[in-house]
């Protein structure tokens, strides 16, 4: 049965049952679930990967449902094209222009398509959706723009706050990606804790399988990776605190270099000055625009992963490192202990000496490395895609 005919059939079933007084939790037939797909259909990193991964895992694990992805436009790219090739995932574009569509006009399309649930994957849902029969969920990744406003432009900060606070007030359910984010939502927006579910994120399945030796050899040669290295992955911006890792490197065994993967921002200028001041230019390798398929191999060859960020909503790179069998040293102060678990090491994001000591502690003890790898891999199973996906579907059904 083609997607459109499926939708029409389920729309009729939905209308008939709703008129009979059934709630979504009582429905046993296939659901029609809509998503804010702006990033899924256009972004190749970050929230784009998160959105596609979430929907694709749902579609694989619960193929009886329809997953409609609403986006004002779509980008032509292999990973996006492949995503929309699945039978039960369908791209929905505006029928009458994109202006104000995601904010307001989308409601007519959601109703016509028979959507029973709409999931805003990043901090916002359509205005007035609370006045329709469509149940709504919003995912809040973080409220860093309120905790650390100095990292954001005033206009951007106010826009983010308005959208996310409004969505939290109007949505039937809120998903926080960490306990820390849940606490921030309660503290900063005054939301009832019972309205918020904590559902962690997973990472791409490619990090969960060891790469063949031939692949690792090719990757090492392609990027001229050193034999021994410490790894840091993430946008090179002030909040991510790369300078602390550089300062710590001065006190770390000289056999080890620091490999940094991430998009460079204006903060990179001060990073370069710090490297020059400490005389570490020959011990640091910057990589950017790395194909996603090569990233797991780069993780797997690292000796230790460092993530000294001042504040995060969760910390996917830590999950990637643990699945890759790499010991993790991260910063206290946000949610990184939730991602890294009790057997990773944690330091203050202002303590370069403490970071160096923790790195040296790991590098100097094969027994500690073995323990951190084994226990880290055990801990990270709680973030397995199948576990997270089941929790999310349970959240939908309970609406």
Secondary structure, DSSP 8 states (H G I E B T S, - for coil): --HHHHHHHHHHHHHHHHHTT--GGG--S--EEEEE-TTTTT-SSHHHHHHHHHHHHHHHHTTTSEEEEE-S-----HHHHHHTTSTTEEEE--SS-STTIIIIIHHHHHHHTT-SEEEESSS---TTGGGSS-EEEEEE---HHHHTGGGS-HHHHHHHHHHHHHHHHH-SEEEESSHHHHHHHHHHH---GGGEEE------GGGGS---HHHHHHHHHHTT--SSEEEEES-BSGGG-HHHHHHHHTTS-TT-EEEEES-B-TTHHHHHHHHHHHT-GGGEEEE-S--HHHHHHHHHT-SEEEE--S--SS-HHHHHHHHTT-EEEEESSSSHHHHH-TTSEEE-TT-HHHHHHHHHHHHT-HHHHHHHHHHHHHHGGGG-HHHHHHHHHHHHHT-
